Amino acid sequence: MRVHLGLGSNVGDRRALLQGAVDGLAARGVVTVASSSTYETDPVGEILDQPAFLNACVVAESAVADPEALLGVVKEVERELGRTTSGPDYVRHGPRAIDVDVLLAGDRAHRSERLSVPHPALLERRFVLIPLLELDFALTTPDGVRLADALAALPVTEGVRRAGPPLALPG
């Protein structure tokens, strides 16, 4: 199954953490075949007072065909790289070492209590749409919405700046 993943980090060596996610996923059968450039992005959402993120999107070929199983792999890699989701210092939507989101899973739509694909906020986030469109300007959601049209409809208020080259591919 071909999947598009969003990677983000705003704690520590952000690029190394994004690369660690690519490498950790590959070791579990989710192998990146293309990476966007990296982008420095302003925080959005509920907590704006936090460090800027480094984001990238990747296309991966996944031996894990079930979206729920893929989510399990993603969560394992996040934990391995220091992502916490509980404890006294945990703040939901706050600073984080790594965040890996399943954005698209081929032409499949999937909805469960744990996972929605396409990602529910996919069409609302410039920091996701810009790197995704760098990978494939013709991308659409399973129901045919063009990502380029979604980006064109968004206000230009969210800061997204190219920060560096694509992440290294495994192998």
N, C-alpha and C positions, 0 to 999 in steps of 0.2 A: 504494500500500500504506500502511495506517495503522500507525504504529509508536509504541511507548512507549520513551522513552530516559531513562536516569538520568544526571544531571550532578552532578559533585562537584569541589570545589577546596579546598585548605587551605594555599595559598601565594599571597602577593601580594593584590591586590584581588580577592577571591574572587567577589563578585557580578559585577564587570566581566568576569571570565573566564567565568562561567556565561553571561552575556549574549553574550559573544563567540562562545561555542559555538553558541548559538541563531542568531546572525547568520551565522556561517560555514557552518553547515549549510544555512540558507536559500539562501545564494549558490550552493549545490551541489545544489539541488533537493529538500532535505529541510526542509520548511517547517513550523515549529511553529504549531499551531492552538490549543493550550491549554497553559498552564503552571501547575504547582502553586505554592503559596507556597514561599519558601525556608526551609530548616531548618538550624539549627546542630546538628551531630551529633558525638558523641564518636567518636574512632577505634575501629574494631573490627578483629579479625583478628590478624595476626602481629605488627604493630608498633603498640603502644598509646601509646608515648611520642613523640607528634607533635602538631602543632596541630590544633584542631577543624576539621571540614569544614563547608562550606556546601554543601547539597545541594538539588536540585529534580528533579522529573520533568516531562517534557513529552510531549505527544501531537503527532506530526508526520505530515503527509501526504508520502509519499516518492515522487518520480518514479523513484527507484532501487528496483526491485522485488525484486532478488536480494539475499538477506541477506549474502552474501559481498561483493558490490559495496557494499552499505550500510556494512559494516564498513570497507572501504577509504576511504569518504568520511569516516567517523567518525575514523579514524586520521589522515587528512590534516588535519582540523580540529584535532585534539589537537596535532599537530606544529606547526601554524601558531601555536597559542596557547602554545607553550613546553613542551609535554610531552616529556620525554626518557625513553627506555627502554634507554639504555646509557650508558657513560662512567664515569669515576672517581667521580662523585658520585651515580650512580644507585643507589637502594635499592629493590628490588621491594617493593611494598606500603607504601613510605615516602611522605613528603610529595610532593605533586604539584600543579602549576599547574592541570591540568584532567584530568578523567576522564569519558569519555562511554561509557556502557554501553548496548548494545541489550538491552532487557529483554523486550519482546514485539514480535512482528511479525504483527499481526492475529491470525488463528487458526492461523497456521502454526507448526509445530515444525521446527527445523533443527539438525542436528548435523554438525560437521566438526572437523578438527584445530584450526582457528582460531577457531571460533565455535559456541556453543550457545545456541539460543533456544527456549524461554524461558531467560533467564540462569540458570545453575546454582544460584546462591545467592539467587535472587529471593524464595523463600518463607522465608528465614532472616534477612532484614535489615529491621529496623524502619525504618531510614533510607530505605529504598526503598518499603516497603509503605505507610507513612503518606502520603507525597506522591502515590503512585499512586492510593490510595483516595480522596484528596481530589479527584482528577480524575474518578474513576468508581468509586463504591462497589460496583458490581456486577461489577467485573473478575474474569475467570477466566483460568486458563492454558488452552492448547489442549485439554488432557485434562480440563477441567472443574473443576479445583481452584479454589475461591473464595479470592481474596486476602484478603478480610476474615476468613475462617476461619483462614487461615495466621497472620495478625497476632494474632488472639485467642489462638492457641496458644503464642505466643512469650512468654518471660519479660520482665518490664518492667525489664531491667537496662541496656539500651542507651539512652543519653541522646539524645533527639530533641526539639528545642525549636523552635517556630515563630520565625523570625528576621525575616521580612519579606514583602512582597507578591510576587505572581507576577512572573516575568520578562516583559519587553516582547515582544509578538509582532512578527514582521517586517512591514514595510510600513507 
